Amino acid sequence: MKGFVRGIAALLALVALSAHAQDKARLVTERDKVSYMAGMDVAESIAPIGPDIDFPAFERALRNAMAGKPPLIDEATAKKTGETLMARIGARNQPNAKLPDISKTDVGLLVGIDPGRRLAPIRDEIDVAVLVQAVRTALSGGKPLMSPEEAMIVRQDFSTKLNAAAVARAQVGAADNAKAGAEFLAKNRTQKGVFTTKSGLQYTILRQGAGLRPKPGERVRVLYRGTLLDGTEFDSTGDGQPRTFSLSQVIAGWSEGLAMMPVGGKYRFWIPGDLAYGASGMPQGNIGPNATLVFDVELLGVE
């Protein structure tokens, strides 16, 4: 029996050695360097739990999360594993303290989730095997293939590349949105009941009001719903609670449109990109550059 156990142990050691034999001896391509740099960053963020990680499980979880798939560990196990990890970290700082038992596989499956999700947007730029090699080397105290200074240069160059790509995508999106908006507005202005102002703002009256019209700088109380041309809602008073603000605080299309409305009225506005958020768009509101916006607005009062 002892010989059998020794044989199994030797086999497992051989498998581990074979896996590590696939590690790169040097970093040749830009992708290698970016992946290794990313692994160094990941290792730094998870260093306190390095001794508790099963790396094959970590790699599986990392790949799974980068692919946008559900976690490989269930919620209850993840919670228990996280609590035990915190207890083990605390115990390591106390002399002679007993470390709680933990499954290294569960740790790997848990710890791989967050970096995998963060790296998902650039997954095509990452060689996961090289990234995991960097993590394993750093956490085991091995000799890295890249110095911190070299990693900083790679990080800066890669960030510049990503920013340039984002700018290029934004420019394409801005041109596409401007074209789509112009084509829509050209057709929409021919529709019965649609009016177009000198600025290019279009509107139709859904319900005519009979009250005062707001003046520049006055505060208005409104209900509204804002969508993109494809109907995607990006903002609204869907909770039924009116919003109050000054006409000087809103986009040009709103300022112009509300100034035409009497209290009690309800209008629909089609606001060209240059009267909305322009070439910058509003990323946090999912509004692209030069996007034409649609608003249904009900003017409840003027203050």
VENWOJO-V200806 format. One record per residue. N is the residue number from 1. D_CENTER is the distance of its C-alpha to the mean C-alpha in Angstrom with 2 decimals. Layout:
BEGIN
n = {N | N}
d_center = {D_CENTER | D_CENTER}
END
This chain:
BEGIN
n = {1 | 2 | 3 | 4 | 5 | 6 | 7 | 8 | 9 | 10 | 11 | 12 | 13 | 14 | 15 | 16 | 17 | 18 | 19 | 20 | 21 | 22 | 23 | 24 | 25 | 26 | 27 | 28 | 29 | 30 | 31 | 32 | 33 | 34 | 35 | 36 | 37 | 38 | 39 | 40 | 41 | 42 | 43 | 44 | 45 | 46 | 47 | 48 | 49 | 50 | 51 | 52 | 53 | 54 | 55 | 56 | 57 | 58 | 59 | 60 | 61 | 62 | 63 | 64 | 65 | 66 | 67 | 68 | 69 | 70 | 71 | 72 | 73 | 74 | 75 | 76 | 77 | 78 | 79 | 80 | 81 | 82 | 83 | 84 | 85 | 86 | 87 | 88 | 89 | 90 | 91 | 92 | 93 | 94 | 95 | 96 | 97 | 98 | 99 | 100 | 101 | 102 | 103 | 104 | 105 | 106 | 107 | 108 | 109 | 110 | 111 | 112 | 113 | 114 | 115 | 116 | 117 | 118 | 119 | 120 | 121 | 122 | 123 | 124 | 125 | 126 | 127 | 128 | 129 | 130 | 131 | 132 | 133 | 134 | 135 | 136 | 137 | 138 | 139 | 140 | 141 | 142 | 143 | 144 | 145 | 146 | 147 | 148 | 149 | 150 | 151 | 152 | 153 | 154 | 155 | 156 | 157 | 158 | 159 | 160 | 161 | 162 | 163 | 164 | 165 | 166 | 167 | 168 | 169 | 170 | 171 | 172 | 173 | 174 | 175 | 176 | 177 | 178 | 179 | 180 | 181 | 182 | 183 | 184 | 185 | 186 | 187 | 188 | 189 | 190 | 191 | 192 | 193 | 194 | 195 | 196 | 197 | 198 | 199 | 200 | 201 | 202 | 203 | 204 | 205 | 206 | 207 | 208 | 209 | 210 | 211 | 212 | 213 | 214 | 215 | 216 | 217 | 218 | 219 | 220 | 221 | 222 | 223 | 224 | 225 | 226 | 227 | 228 | 229 | 230 | 231 | 232 | 233 | 234 | 235 | 236 | 237 | 238 | 239 | 240 | 241 | 242 | 243 | 244 | 245 | 246 | 247 | 248 | 249 | 250 | 251 | 252 | 253 | 254 | 255 | 256 | 257 | 258 | 259 | 260 | 261 | 262 | 263 | 264 | 265 | 266 | 267 | 268 | 269 | 270 | 271 | 272 | 273 | 274 | 275 | 276 | 277 | 278 | 279 | 280 | 281 | 282 | 283 | 284 | 285 | 286 | 287 | 288 | 289 | 290 | 291 | 292 | 293 | 294 | 295 | 296 | 297 | 298 | 299 | 300 | 301 | 302 | 303}
d_center = {54.08 | 53.28 | 53.49 | 51.07 | 48.55 | 48.96 | 48.46 | 45.16 | 43.99 | 45.03 | 43.21 | 39.95 | 40.42 | 41.07 | 37.90 | 35.85 | 37.74 | 37.13 | 33.36 | 33.37 | 35.64 | 32.75 | 31.11 | 31.13 | 33.90 | 32.32 | 29.23 | 30.15 | 27.28 | 24.28 | 22.14 | 24.29 | 23.81 | 20.02 | 19.91 | 22.52 | 20.89 | 17.65 | 20.05 | 21.84 | 18.78 | 18.02 | 21.74 | 21.90 | 19.28 | 21.22 | 24.69 | 26.30 | 25.99 | 26.87 | 30.34 | 29.10 | 26.79 | 27.95 | 26.29 | 26.78 | 25.02 | 22.21 | 21.86 | 21.94 | 19.18 | 17.05 | 17.73 | 17.22 | 13.73 | 12.75 | 14.31 | 12.24 | 15.53 | 16.66 | 17.78 | 21.26 | 22.48 | 23.35 | 22.33 | 25.83 | 26.23 | 22.88 | 24.01 | 27.46 | 26.29 | 24.09 | 27.10 | 29.46 | 27.36 | 27.51 | 31.24 | 31.79 | 30.10 | 32.36 | 35.38 | 35.02 | 35.63 | 38.85 | 41.97 | 43.37 | 40.71 | 40.21 | 36.74 | 35.64 | 35.43 | 32.07 | 30.92 | 29.34 | 28.01 | 26.17 | 24.84 | 23.54 | 21.91 | 20.24 | 19.27 | 17.71 | 14.97 | 12.68 | 12.98 | 12.67 | 9.27 | 8.18 | 10.27 | 9.42 | 7.99 | 11.36 | 13.50 | 16.10 | 16.78 | 17.51 | 20.85 | 20.24 | 23.95 | 24.08 | 21.12 | 22.89 | 26.14 | 24.84 | 23.67 | 27.04 | 29.06 | 27.58 | 27.95 | 31.44 | 32.65 | 33.28 | 33.63 | 30.34 | 30.31 | 28.55 | 29.42 | 27.04 | 28.16 | 27.44 | 23.96 | 23.29 | 24.53 | 22.44 | 19.26 | 20.26 | 21.23 | 18.07 | 15.96 | 18.43 | 18.09 | 14.32 | 14.87 | 17.81 | 16.08 | 13.45 | 16.56 | 18.40 | 15.90 | 15.89 | 19.67 | 20.02 | 17.91 | 20.01 | 23.17 | 22.37 | 21.51 | 24.64 | 26.77 | 25.63 | 26.19 | 29.60 | 30.74 | 29.83 | 31.52 | 34.57 | 35.12 | 34.27 | 36.81 | 39.56 | 38.89 | 41.53 | 40.74 | 37.97 | 38.78 | 37.38 | 37.81 | 38.68 | 35.13 | 33.81 | 32.52 | 33.50 | 34.40 | 36.43 | 38.22 | 37.35 | 39.69 | 42.00 | 42.34 | 45.49 | 44.40 | 43.83 | 41.30 | 39.03 | 39.89 | 37.66 | 36.28 | 37.10 | 34.72 | 34.04 | 33.10 | 31.24 | 29.58 | 27.12 | 24.59 | 22.31 | 21.07 | 20.23 | 23.11 | 21.98 | 22.21 | 18.56 | 18.80 | 16.50 | 18.90 | 22.25 | 24.86 | 24.69 | 25.99 | 29.17 | 29.09 | 29.98 | 28.12 | 30.29 | 29.70 | 31.68 | 31.94 | 31.26 | 27.76 | 26.35 | 25.68 | 28.91 | 29.01 | 29.00 | 31.65 | 33.88 | 33.48 | 34.10 | 37.12 | 38.73 | 38.27 | 40.98 | 40.13 | 40.00 | 38.65 | 35.63 | 34.34 | 31.74 | 30.29 | 28.77 | 27.30 | 26.97 | 24.05 | 26.38 | 27.25 | 23.67 | 20.74 | 22.18 | 20.76 | 17.93 | 16.59 | 14.40 | 10.66 | 10.10 | 12.55 | 11.42 | 14.66 | 15.09 | 17.73 | 21.28 | 20.37 | 23.44 | 23.01 | 25.26 | 26.34 | 28.97 | 30.40 | 33.24 | 35.03 | 36.47 | 38.02 | 38.50 | 38.92}
END
